[in-house]
Structures are given as structure tokens and as C-alpha cells.
Amino acid sequence: MKSTVNIPKELLDGMTLLSEVINPEFDNFAIVILGGNMDAANYRAGFSVIRLYLFIREGDEYHYEKELEAFAFESLETAYGFLLALPNMSALDLLLRMHGPAGLFENYQVH
């Protein structure tokens, strides 16, 4: 039986569900990735935002625990580049994106 991720309506307000990540070998938690201003058809000039949330499994359902991090991007292209790189990003790259100086990754492509 597949577990269900229960995303509160408040988290989804103005956001788009980009991904749910559950490790099949360690499924006690899930990471939910939501994005703001991520729709190319309705893109508004300004920042796009990607937010990572932690959900904890209780029985067959995952319930919201807390927000892990939020990332702001000056373009939709940069935001999607980050989203695509995220599953293969090293811990060091992620830490630098979270806590490094602003603009550190402007011209750097994560592979």
C-alpha cells in the first residue's frame, strides 16, 4: 500500500507542487518541494522561490513537520536548473547554497 503525503492547504496557497521525495529504503520521512512563481505560462517578473519541507510518516500517511529551507532565484530558468540539480547535488553544494554569500552560484552550473 502506497503512503499518502498530506500537504496542508496553507502550504499550497500560491505554490505549485514540484516534487515529493521518499527514499524507498528509509521511508520514515518525505521531502516535499513546492515552488512559487514557477509556472512559465503565468510567470511574473521577479523572484521564483523553491521551498523544501519535511514530512514525517505516521502509519500510512506523511504529516507536515517543518520547513527545511527556502531558495530564491532571479529567473525561472535558474530555479528550474536548481530543481533539476538538487537530487544529485553534493551536501557541500547544498550547504553553500543555503549559507554561502549571495551571488556565489550566479554563473555556476551544478551537474
ChimeraX attribute file (.defattr): number of C-alpha atoms within 10 A of each C-alpha:
attribute: neighborCount
match mode: 1-to-1
recipient: residues
	/A:1	4
	/A:2	6
	/A:3	13
	/A:4	12
	/A:5	20
	/A:6	12
	/A:7	15
	/A:8	10
	/A:9	9
	/A:10	8
	/A:11	15
	/A:12	13
	/A:13	9
	/A:14	11
	/A:15	19
	/A:16	16
	/A:17	16
	/A:18	15
	/A:19	13
	/A:20	14
	/A:21	13
	/A:22	16
	/A:23	10
	/A:24	7
	/A:25	6
	/A:26	8
	/A:27	13
	/A:28	14
	/A:29	20
	/A:30	21
	/A:31	20
	/A:32	21
	/A:33	21
	/A:34	21
	/A:35	24
	/A:36	19
	/A:37	20
	/A:38	23
	/A:39	13
	/A:40	9
	/A:41	6
	/A:42	8
	/A:43	14
	/A:44	13
	/A:45	10
	/A:46	12
	/A:47	17
	/A:48	22
	/A:49	19
	/A:50	24
	/A:51	19
	/A:52	18
	/A:53	19
	/A:54	18
	/A:55	23
	/A:56	17
	/A:57	18
	/A:58	11
	/A:59	9
	/A:60	11
	/A:61	14
	/A:62	21
	/A:63	18
	/A:64	19
	/A:65	13
	/A:66	11
	/A:67	15
	/A:68	11
	/A:69	12
	/A:70	14
	/A:71	15
	/A:72	15
	/A:73	16
	/A:74	13
	/A:75	18
	/A:76	20
	/A:77	13
	/A:78	17
	/A:79	21
	/A:80	17
	/A:81	14
	/A:82	19
	/A:83	16
	/A:84	13
	/A:85	14
	/A:86	15
	/A:87	9
	/A:88	10
	/A:89	15
	/A:90	13
	/A:91	10
	/A:92	9
	/A:93	14
	/A:94	13
	/A:95	11
	/A:96	14
	/A:97	16
	/A:98	13
	/A:99	8
	/A:100	12
	/A:101	9
	/A:102	10
	/A:103	9
	/A:104	10
	/A:105	14
	/A:106	10
	/A:107	8
	/A:108	8
	/A:109	10
	/A:110	15
	/A:111	11
